[in-house]
Structure formats: C-alpha cells, structure tokens
Amino acid sequence: MSTTRRQFLHTSTAAALGSSSGWWPPAHGQETTAEPAASTPTESPRFDLGIASGSPTAHSIVLWTRLTGDGLPPRVEVRWELAHDESFKRIAARGIETAEAAWAHSVHAQPRGLAPGRWYWYRFQALGERSVTGRTRTAPLAASGATAPLRFAIASCQRYDAGHYAAWRDVAAQNLDLVMFLGDYIYEGASRSSFPRRHEGGDARTLATYRARYATYKRDPLLQAAHASAPWLMVWDDHEVDNDYAGLQDSHLDADFAARRAAAYQAYWEHMPFPHSARPRLDVPGGAMRITGRLDWGTLARIHLLDDRQYRDPQVCPRPGQGGSNTVTAANCPALLDPRRTLLGTEQERWLAEGWDLRRPWNLVAQQTLMARHSWTDTADGSAGLGGTYWSDGWDGYPLSRNRLLGTVAERRVPGVVVLGGDVHAHVVADLKADFDRPESPTVATEFCGTSITSHGRPQELLDMARSFNPHVQWSRSDRRGCMLFTLDAKQLQVALRAVDDVNDPASAVRTSASFVVEAGRPGAVSA
C-alpha cells in the first residue's frame, strides 16, 4: 500500500471510530482489522463529501467531487490536477471545471490523452481550499496485448443507518484495480429506530432530499477511503429512486412518480463519477440517464454494465392495488411466462446479444440482482411448464428474458461469462444452466452475487430450506455482510467471499468465509 493510501486509510478509520427490498418472500481465511490511527489532516469544508474517480478507459478517466458549505456562488471554478506521482511533481494533466448550483456544484472532469494501463493521482482546488488526494488508473490497451491480472471488488446495498462500513475499510486496503458497485448506493426511506445509525429526514422524494441523503452517505470516512483508492464502475438498482420501481411505475402507483424519478436520476449523476455525456435528460418524463456501457480490459476481459430498472416491464401479478414485487407461481400467475416481457428492455437485450466478446477469455456482466433461478418451493410441484415459487422483482420474475440471454451465451459459445450481482443481501455462488429444469444440462455461465455492505439479510434457515430446490446453487449465506474480491487472469478467476464480523463496529475484522475458482473455458465455480 502506498504512503498516501495508508495515511488516508488511517485517517478514515480514526474518524469513523469517533463518530429493503429483498429477494425474499414475506415472512477461515485472510483477515483485516482497523489500522492504528494517524493524525487528521486539515479539514476542507468545501470538499467534505470526498472525491472519486470512475468510468475508466485506456486513455481517459472521470474525476469527481462536489463543493459544499455556506455562501457558494452560483458558479465556481474548480481546478483539478492529475499526476504521475503522488507528490504531484510530474503533472500528467490539469484543467478547470465550472461547478454550477443547478447541478449541486458537482464536478465531473474528464482528462483525456492519458497513457493506458497506468496509475495516476488526482486532487481538486477551489475557493482557497484543496481536497485530499485520490488514486486512479486507466484500463490497459487491447492492442498492446496486455494480460496482466485484474483485481476488483463487487459491492452493493450499503444502507447507511443499518450498520457501519467496515467492509469499505477492507476494500480500501486491498490495492484493487477496480471497484464495481452494483446498486442501492443510498436508501430512500426513513431511518428505523432499531438501527445503529440515523440519517436525516423521512422518505427522499425531491431533488433537495435526494441530495441530502447522498451527502449523508458521502460523508462516511470509510466510504470516502474506498472511493479514493481506485476507480469505480457504477450501476444502480431501485433504492436510488424507490423500492421495486419499474420504468415509470413505482410500487405505490403514484401519479407523480415521473417527477420523483427525474429528481433521483439527477441527484445520482451529481454524486457519481460519470462523464458529462451521461448527465440525465430532464426534458423527458422521468428523466433519462444511460448507465449501460462496456469496458474492455486489455485482451483479458470485456465488462458489460447493465440497467435492469429503467427499461423493464412492470412486475407480474402484484398485490391488489399495488405495483412492485410479489411471490408468485406459474399456476397462479400465467403472465410470468409471457415471452414478450423483458427485464432489460428490448433495445438493451439486443445490445448485449450483439456485444459479447468472442476473442477475449472473459465476459464479465455487472448487473443488479441474482440471475440464477431460485425457487422457494419444490420445482416438481406446479403446472403451466414452470414449477416452484418465485420472487417477481428479480430475474425469476422474467424467466424467458433470462432464457434468451443464457440461450445466446450457449448458442454462440461465449467464453468466460461471469455474472456479477447484488440486491439479495446474501453471498450466492451459482452455476447458470441452459435449462434449470434439468440439473444435468450444461452450465453455460457462472454467477457470483455479493451480499450487502450493511443492509440486513433474512434468516439463514430460509436459504438452507431452499437449497434442495436449487441444486445449481453452490453457496448461499445471508447472515454476513461484506463484499467479494476477485483476481482475474487469462487462465482463471479467483474469488474470495469477504464477511464482516460485526456490522455495528466500524473497526470490525473482515475475513474470507469461502473461496472459489473458475477456470477459463470451463463454466462453473469450484470451491478452493
């Protein structure tokens, strides 16, 4: 770990020590601990939400911050610097961005013409104050034949009031190339009295209240440390807007939901390291922001970033008078098997089908939720061609859309498909089958669905009960919070399931609870 990153982590830990939706029907390894505290640097009120980087390519990166504090003028010039070294003696690029009140004084600088496959350091300056320093990197260039290992983490579901962010301290200490955040960066609802922390206000519904919610999360020092340690790739899920929303419909069928979604999309962009080109369009109902995209990592992997909220069909067979999720069977909900229904939207389905990489050994799919079929009852019981009981908000609510995706993978023999997800507040490792009704059918892809950073999981006995109905699921644990760490090279993918001992303790130890390996050319995870 570099001196700068170590000092940042020390400081973040010291500050922390001082200071739901779900997938459910109603109803020994490496350890990290908090490091010794170092002296706290001079605070910068204008940059108290931290800094971040993201959307890396071989020649560019997005640098993010947001100015805060009293008396900000409508427009502020913010200087940024990107350096080859952490002492900023060799400047690679510098510039000025104008932070505007209309966009929450957020900054989305995008230096270009950078060298591929290398590390940089960055910082901001405005109104006589300077931010902390962050570390970031560009992607390797495919033409160079770069096959150096890629080390990354996936994480999701970081409900602020549900616990502390020891998992983020662990991520910041890992010297990663990338962090992939897979949804539920904030939670829009009010704090619960039983939770260990509180955030401001009740439900976020307006631009001002979404901005305030992001500011609360962003001020957490352990989250800031993780952002400053490596570039992030981002996709959203539902709680960035409202639980279980689908397109322009929320679970309460509110007539003014389009305005709420537009406000939420704007606040999301204002607080995330996306480029200016991704800024949401507010001239269409509900706003529109494209998060779907791809990143090629040298000759090693193609990363596909998906959006399963903005373009989906509403969930089937909701409860009377409501939208959103339900627990359904094919017998009581024939619409479940409607071939026209889609989770990704027709255009995004086509985009993914046409963009699989047949040359690189790996295709990583960064999306929001569990893709593997997961029935809560015996799949032998049922009718209409699909036995079992399913949660309608995830891929199980769109089974033919899933069949189309996996069918294309099988038909085209797409190499190294690994689906990465979150949302379900459990570590799940699964084989993705060409036909889930036949356990002996070929495994065409591998899935790693990470547990939550803090958001509570359902009782473990529910998952244990369901294991016999889902033989393709190799691992499912809902009783720990944490993330997943990955090391990818041309021959294999190594995976560590990280688990926090005590989510209520920001200094909690974090351990590897299980490890798996996927060999290139052989879909399916093997316990390591």
Secondary structure, DSSP 8 states (H G I E B T S, - for coil): --HHHHHHHHHHHHHHHH----S-------EE------------GGGTT-EEEE---SS--EEEEE--STT--SEEEEEEEEESSTT-SSEEEEEEEEEEGGGTTEEEE---S--TT-EEEEEEEETTEE---EEEE----GGGT----EEEEEE----GGG---HHHHHHHTS--SEEEE-S-SS--S---TTSS---SSS---SHHHHHHHHHHHHT-HHHHHHHHHS-EEE---STTT-TT-BTTB-TT--TTHHHHHHHHHHHHHHTS---GGG--B-SSTT-B----EEEEETTTEEEEE--SSSS----SS--TT--S--EE-TTT-GGGG-TT--SS-HHHHHHHHHH--SSSSEEEEE-SS--S---SS-TTSEETTEES-EETTSGGGSHHHHHHHHHHHHHHT-TTEEEEE-SSSSEEEEEEES-TT-TTS-EEEEEEE---SSS----HHHHHHHGGG-TTEEEEE-S--EEEEEEE-SSEEEEEEEEES-TT-TT--EEEEEEEEEETTEEEEEE-
